């Protein structure tokens, strides 16, 4: 892909995100007019307290999940995995459930830390499973990941049922932004910061995707890069689950689409991955608000349907081409 086309893709991403953001802050039950933003205090208050935080939360969530998905694919060396299909999300929910049962009064940051630790353990468990799978059967990795996620999710559901926390669990399973207000989404800025930090390690992640033997031959500290990647994924996953809930398939669909358009040079494609993830999540949030207006369908549900269809197309298309 030539330099002019790359900069054109960047410009298209900026224009698309700006248009979606303006559309997002304009949609809602309450009356709002951008033209009266600085003349009507009620419109400015609505923007600062609700519409703006909701839009920013969707953008940060989509960008961070898409970037963590492409990092996961490089670490596992498989295009059909993402944190949501490797047990990371379900493991984060285990941490939240444990804190809710044992220390419900803990602050939100402590809950995020507990979810991050259990998510890290869950990712390491999946990596251990993926190491014993035959490399000649790449489709086994996502299938084992789905089974692994299902087992962890079933355990969480069972404990939640026994402790009368199923309704509480439902708020994590149906990822949405209807409850996002100023003061309740700021942890996602940490996910955004981690995503930006991952950009500076993009070349290392690209080399790590060649495998441990090649990476070490090129002088890359493979274990350290793996540790950084796993930490990034765990932090992003736990922050998203704590703040907005489960949003599946974003880290799977977006990297595959961008890879087919721009190749596997992570430093060049990572901004587009982040922008496309942010745009798709915001688009699904907008779509969920207008389908049954004035009621809402969670963005996680909308993207779960679209992402599931694309995931099956990727799997079946790969099988036909094999």
N, C-alpha and C positions, 0 to 999 in steps of 0.2 A: 504494500500500500504506500503510495507516494506521500511526500510531506504535505503537499497541498490538500490531498484528500483527507489526511489525518486532521489537519487544522479545520477543514470543512466539517468533519464529524464533530470536533469539539464545539464549533460554533453552532451547529444544529442542536447539540445537547443543551447548550446554554439557552438558546431561544426556546426550545421545547419546555425546559424546566421553568423558565420565566412565565410562559403562557399558562402552564398547568398551575403554577403557584397563584397567579392572579385569578384563575378560574376557581381554585380551591377556596380562597378567602372570600369569594363572592357568593358561594353556595351555602345555604343554611336556612333554618326556619326563621331566625330573626332577620329583620330587615336590615340591609347593609348596602351602602353606596360608596364606592371608592372615591367618587368625585366630591363627596362631602366629608372626606376623612378628616381634614383639618378645620372644618367649620362646624362639625357636629361631634361633640364630646362622646356621645353614646357610640358612634361608629368607631372612633379611635379606641375606646375602652374595649369594645367587642373584638377588635383586631388584636390588641395587645394581650388580652386575657384568654381568648378562645381560638379565633380563626388563625392567627399567626402561629401560636404554639402548635396547633394541630398540623398545619402545613409543614412546619419545620420538623416536627416529630416524624411525619411520613417520609420526608426527604432523607433525614438522618438514618432512619430504620432501613429504608430500601438500599441506600448506598453502602452502609456497613454490612448488611447481610449479603449483598452481592459480592463485595470484596472478600468477606470471610469464606464465601462459597468457592471462589476461584483459588484461594489459598489452600482450602481443603482438597480441592481436586489436584493441585500440584503436589501436595504432600503425599497423597494416596496414589497419585499417578493414574487417576481414573476420572473420566469426564462425567460420570453419572452419579456422583456423590455430592452432598452438601451437608451442612450441620444438621438440618432437619431430617436427614435420612441416615444419620450415623449415630444417633442416640444422644447427641449433644444437647438438644432441646429438652428431651425427656429427662436427661440427667440433671439439667438445671431445674426442672420442675420438682425433682426429688429434693434438692436442696431447699427450695421454697417451701415444700410441704413439711420437711423436718423442722424448719424454723417456725412455721405457723403452729405446729403442734407443741414444740418444746419452749419456744421463746417468742410468742406472738407480739410482744411489745418492742421487739428490736426495731431500730430505725431502718429506713429503706436501704441505706448504704450497707448495713450489716447483712440484710437479706440478699442484696446483690452479691456480696462477697461469698456467702454460703452457696448461692446458685453457681457462681463462677468456679468454686472448688469442685463441686459435684459434676459440673459440666466438663471440667478438665479431666476428671477421673473417667467420665463416660467416653470422651474422645480417645483417651489412651487405651481404654478397653476395645474400642472399635479398631484402632490402629493395630493392636495385638491380633485381633481376629483377621484383619486384612492381610497380615504378613504370612499367614499359613494357607491362604487361598492360592490356587495355581494362577500364575500370571497370564497363562494362555486363555483364561476364561474371564474376561473383564466384566461381563454382566453379572458374575457371581458376587462381586463386591457390593453393588447397590442393593441386590436382593438380600444378601446377608445383613447389610445395614438396615434395611427396612424391617427384617425380622428382629434384629437387635433392638431397634427403636420400639417395635411393637411389644416386645417383652418388658422393656423398661416402662413404657406407657401403661401396660396392663397392671404392673406393680403399683404405679402411682394411682391409677383408678381404683384398685382394690383397697388401698390404704385410705384413700379419700372417701370411699363408700363406707368403710368401717367406722370412720371418725366423723361422718356427716359433713364432709367438706366437698361434696361433689359440685355444689353450686359455686363454691369458691374456685374449684378446679376449672370450671367452665369459663371463667374470666381469663384464664391463661390459654385455654385451648382455642378460643375464638378471638384471635388477634384483631384488634380494632383501635380506632383513635377517637371514639366518641367521648371517652372520659379524659382526654388530654386537655389540660388547662395549664396556664402559667403556674409554675411551682411544682408540676407533676410530671414533667418530661425532661428536666434538665440533665438527668443522668445520661441521656442519649448523646449529649455533647461529648461525653467521654468516649462513646463508641465512635463518634465522628473523628475525634482526635486520634484514636487507635487506628482508624482507617487511613488517615493521612500519614501516620507513622509507617504503616505497612507499605505505602508507596515508595518510601526511601529504601526499603528492603526488597523492592520488586525484582531486581536483578538476581538477588540471592535466592528468592523463591523460584525464579525461572530455572536457575541452575539446579536447585534441589529437586525440581521435577524431573531431572534426567536420571535420578536414582542415586543411591549412596556411593556406589563404586565410582561412577563418573564424577560426582560432586567432589569426592575426596581427591580424585586425580587432578581436578582443576584447582585444588587448594581451598575448597570451601569447607568450613567447619559444619558438617552436615547435621550433627546432633544439636548444635546451638541454633541453627536455622529452624530445625524441626520444633525445638522448644519455643522459639519466638512465634512461629506460625500457630502452634497449638494454643498458646496463651492468647493470641489475638482472637482466635475463634471462640475460645471459652469466654473471654470478656464481652465480646459483641453479643454472643448468644444469651448470656445471663442478663445483660442489660436490656435487651429487647424483650425477653420473657418477663422480667420484672416490671417493665414499664408499659408495654402494649400487648403482650401475649404472643401466641404462636402464629408465625407467618411462614407457611411452608413454600418450598420450591423456588424461592427467589434466588438463592445461591446456586441452584441447579440450572435454571432456565437461562438466566442472564449471561453467565460466563460462556455457555455453549453458543448462544446467539452471537455474542461479540467475537468469540474465537473463530467462528465461520466467516465473519466479515473482515476481521482484522488480523487473524493469526494469533500466535501464542507468545508474542513479545509482550510480557506483562507490563513493563514500564510504559510502553506506548498505548496499550489497550486499557490499563487500569482506570484512568479517568472516565473512559466511555462506559466501562463496567459499572462504576459507581453512579454515573449519571443515568444510565438506563435502569438500574435497580431503583434509584430514587424516583424516576419518572413513572415506572410501572406501578410501584406501590401507591404513589399519589394518584395516579389515574384510577386504580382499583378503589381507592378510598372515595374519590369523586363519584365513580360509577355506583358504588354502594349507597351513596347518599341520594342519588337521583332515581334509581330503579323503583323504589317504593316511597318516594317523597310524600310526606315529611318523615317517614320512618327510615331506618338505616339497616343495611346489611354489612356486617364487618368486612373490612378489607381483606382479612385473612381468608374468609370464606370465598370471596370473589376470586382472589388470586389462587386459592387452592383448586378451584375448578379449572381455571385457565392453565395453571401450572401443571396440574395432573394430566391434562390433555397433551400438552407439549412434552411432558416427561415420557408418556407412552409413545408418542411419535418418535422421540429420540431413540428410545429403546428398540422399537420395532423397525425403525429405519436402519439402525445399526445392524440388527439381525439380518435384514434382507440383503444388506451390502456385504455381510461377512462371507 
